[in-house]
Amino acid sequence: MKFAQIIDFETERIDEARELLRAYEEQARSQGRDGGPVARTLLKDRANPNRYLAVVQFESHEAAMANSDAPETSELAQALSALMTRPAAYTDCDIVEHQSMR
């Protein structure tokens, strides 16, 4: 079953956070790493301009846990947490249905 993790965080340094994510994703592509995220969506809370939700999708829960255990992912998490104004909250979800409307 496909899997998604929602990461709820706050930062005043979103451009730096986005650059860290881009670098991480580029490194994963260039190394040909398997099992990493298959999609990522970054949402900005309209009521709280420093709050963001990252929805990261994986092929399976097992792939997500393997990715979570990778040293590169731990390094990314540490670097991102230094940019946050509060600890991130994580929600793990099975994707029951996904429908593209266009």
C-alpha positions in Angstrom: 0.0 0.0 0.0 1.3 3.5 -0.8 2.2 5.6 2.1 2.5 9.3 3.0 4.0 11.2 5.8 2.8 14.7 6.7 5.4 16.9 8.4 3.9 19.9 10.2 6.6 22.5 11.0 7.1 26.2 11.4 10.0 28.3 10.1 10.9 31.9 9.3 13.6 30.5 6.9 11.6 28.6 4.3 13.8 29.5 1.4 16.8 27.8 3.2 14.6 24.8 4.0 13.5 24.4 0.4 17.1 24.6 -0.8 18.1 21.8 1.6 15.3 19.7 0.3 16.2 20.4 -3.3 19.9 19.5 -2.6 18.9 16.2 -0.8 16.6 15.2 -3.7 19.2 16.0 -6.3 21.8 14.0 -4.4 19.4 11.0 -4.2 18.7 11.2 -8.0 22.4 11.5 -8.9 23.3 8.5 -6.7 20.4 6.5 -8.1 19.0 5.7 -4.6 16.0 3.5 -4.6 13.1 3.6 -2.1 13.1 7.3 -1.5 10.1 9.6 -1.8 8.1 9.4 -5.0 6.5 12.8 -4.5 6.6 15.8 -2.2 4.0 18.6 -1.8 4.8 21.6 0.3 1.8 23.5 1.7 1.8 26.9 3.4 -0.9 27.7 6.0 -2.7 30.8 5.0 -3.7 31.6 8.6 -0.2 31.2 9.9 2.4 32.3 7.4 5.3 30.5 9.1 3.5 27.2 9.3 4.1 24.6 6.6 2.9 21.0 5.9 5.1 18.8 3.8 3.3 15.7 2.3 5.9 13.2 1.3 4.7 10.1 -0.6 6.4 6.7 -0.8 5.7 3.4 -2.6 5.2 1.7 0.8 5.5 2.1 4.6 8.6 -0.2 4.4 10.2 2.1 1.8 9.5 5.1 4.0 11.1 3.5 7.0 14.2 2.4 5.0 14.5 6.0 3.8 14.1 7.3 7.3 17.0 5.1 8.4 19.4 6.4 5.7 22.2 8.5 7.0 21.4 11.2 4.4 17.9 11.5 5.8 19.1 11.9 9.3 21.5 14.6 8.2 18.7 16.4 6.4 16.4 16.2 9.4 19.1 17.7 11.6 19.7 20.6 9.2 16.0 21.3 8.8 15.3 21.2 12.5 17.9 24.0 13.0 15.7 26.2 10.7 12.5 25.5 12.6 10.9 27.6 15.3 9.3 24.5 16.9 9.8 20.8 16.7 8.1 19.2 13.7 5.0 17.0 14.2 4.8 13.8 12.0 1.7 12.0 10.9 2.0 8.6 9.1 -0.8 7.7 6.7 -1.7 4.9 4.3 -2.9 6.3 1.0 -6.3 4.7 0.7 -7.3 6.6 -2.5 -5.7 9.1 -4.8 -7.5 10.6 -7.7 -6.1 13.1 -10.1 -8.8 15.5 -11.2 -7.1 16.7 -14.4 
